[in-house]
Amino acid sequence: MKRFSLVTWITAVLAPAAILSLAPAHSQDRPAQREPDVIYVPTPYEVVDKMFELADIRPGEIVYDLGCGDGRIPCMAAKKFNVRTWGFDINPVRVRESLDNVKKFNVEHLATIKQQDIFELDLSKADVITLYLLPRLNVKLIPQLDKLKPGCRIVSHDFNMEGVRPKREISFRPTTGESTRDHRIYLWVTPLEKERPGGN
Ligand SMILES: C[S@@+](CC[C@H](N)C(=O)[O-])C[C@H]1O[C@@H](n2cnc3c(N)ncnc32)[C@H](O)[C@@H]1O
């Protein structure tokens, strides 16, 4: 009886715990579960268009939006350029909104939305990456962006990436009343051009 209880306990408690501890915390296939690094603020639609213009999206390319919010960027890029797009967000509410938008935009065949931590992603398939995060998060992404193939374009709404020289930088004020302020858009092209500390 005593032996049976021990075996039961090992099977029921120890084995599942051991299996769980072997699994990676956030694999590419499992939803990420932690607090977002930045709150949700959508990029106005007109600014999204301007980001696309800077990114120069071409047929057959793959677009990633890191922290996709309501999915407007992957949906709009898929609709406008007929390209494959991916949106990643850590917040399940945003992921649901994105999935709703994928349906509304009729781009189910082109746009994929995943609940993932962007800092755990392999970005090697991307040709274009869009960002609306924070300056320090852009910097945190540099090791992943350094692994991109040459010629990839990275566009960031409002925020620079300290230590990496942008290829272009523009200011843009929407005209439709969606926003009344100037929006800055930065473009980098891989390989990233690093600035020397304290100089150019
Ligand atoms: C400022 S919003 C930008 C939304 C969208 N890209 C746009 O421009 O409209 C930032 C988004 O990043 C998400 N986010 C924050 N930290 C994240 C992380 N570590 N991994 C994935 N998504 C994250 C937030 O949930 C939020 O939806």
PDBQT file of the ligand as one rigid body, heavy atoms in Angstrom, charges set to zero:
ROOT
HETATM    1  C1  LIG A 301       2.482  51.229 -29.248  1.00  0.00    +0.000 C 
HETATM    2  S1  LIG A 301       1.643  49.711 -29.617  1.00  0.00    +0.000 S 
HETATM    3  C2  LIG A 301       1.862  49.613 -31.382  1.00  0.00    +0.000 C 
HETATM    4  C3  LIG A 301       0.767  48.827 -32.093  1.00  0.00    +0.000 C 
HETATM    5  C4  LIG A 301       0.928  48.720 -33.619  1.00  0.00    +0.000 C 
HETATM    6  N1  LIG A 301       2.238  48.256 -33.998  1.00  0.00    +0.000 N 
HETATM    7  C5  LIG A 301       0.676  50.031 -34.277  1.00  0.00    +0.000 C 
HETATM    8  O1  LIG A 301       1.666  50.696 -34.646  1.00  0.00    +0.000 OA
HETATM    9  O2  LIG A 301      -0.502  50.413 -34.415  1.00  0.00    +0.000 OA
HETATM   10  C6  LIG A 301       2.805  48.509 -28.966  1.00  0.00    +0.000 C 
HETATM   11  C7  LIG A 301       2.288  47.080 -28.896  1.00  0.00    +0.000 C 
HETATM   12  O3  LIG A 301       3.366  46.237 -28.503  1.00  0.00    +0.000 OA
HETATM   13  C8  LIG A 301       2.863  45.189 -27.677  1.00  0.00    +0.000 C 
HETATM   14  N2  LIG A 301       3.998  44.637 -26.908  1.00  0.00    +0.000 N 
HETATM   15  C9  LIG A 301       4.622  45.219 -25.841  1.00  0.00    +0.000 A 
HETATM   16  N3  LIG A 301       5.644  44.445 -25.429  1.00  0.00    +0.000 NA
HETATM   17  C10 LIG A 301       5.662  43.354 -26.233  1.00  0.00    +0.000 A 
HETATM   18  C11 LIG A 301       6.501  42.208 -26.328  1.00  0.00    +0.000 A 
HETATM   19  N4  LIG A 301       7.531  42.011 -25.510  1.00  0.00    +0.000 N 
HETATM   20  N5  LIG A 301       6.224  41.287 -27.276  1.00  0.00    +0.000 NA
HETATM   21  C12 LIG A 301       5.171  41.451 -28.118  1.00  0.00    +0.000 A 
HETATM   22  N6  LIG A 301       4.353  42.531 -28.087  1.00  0.00    +0.000 NA
HETATM   23  C13 LIG A 301       4.602  43.470 -27.175  1.00  0.00    +0.000 A 
HETATM   24  C14 LIG A 301       1.784  45.867 -26.863  1.00  0.00    +0.000 C 
HETATM   25  O4  LIG A 301       0.862  44.929 -26.365  1.00  0.00    +0.000 OA
HETATM   26  C15 LIG A 301       1.170  46.850 -27.879  1.00  0.00    +0.000 C 
HETATM   27  O5  LIG A 301       0.054  46.298 -28.528  1.00  0.00    +0.000 OA
ENDROOT
TORSDOF 0
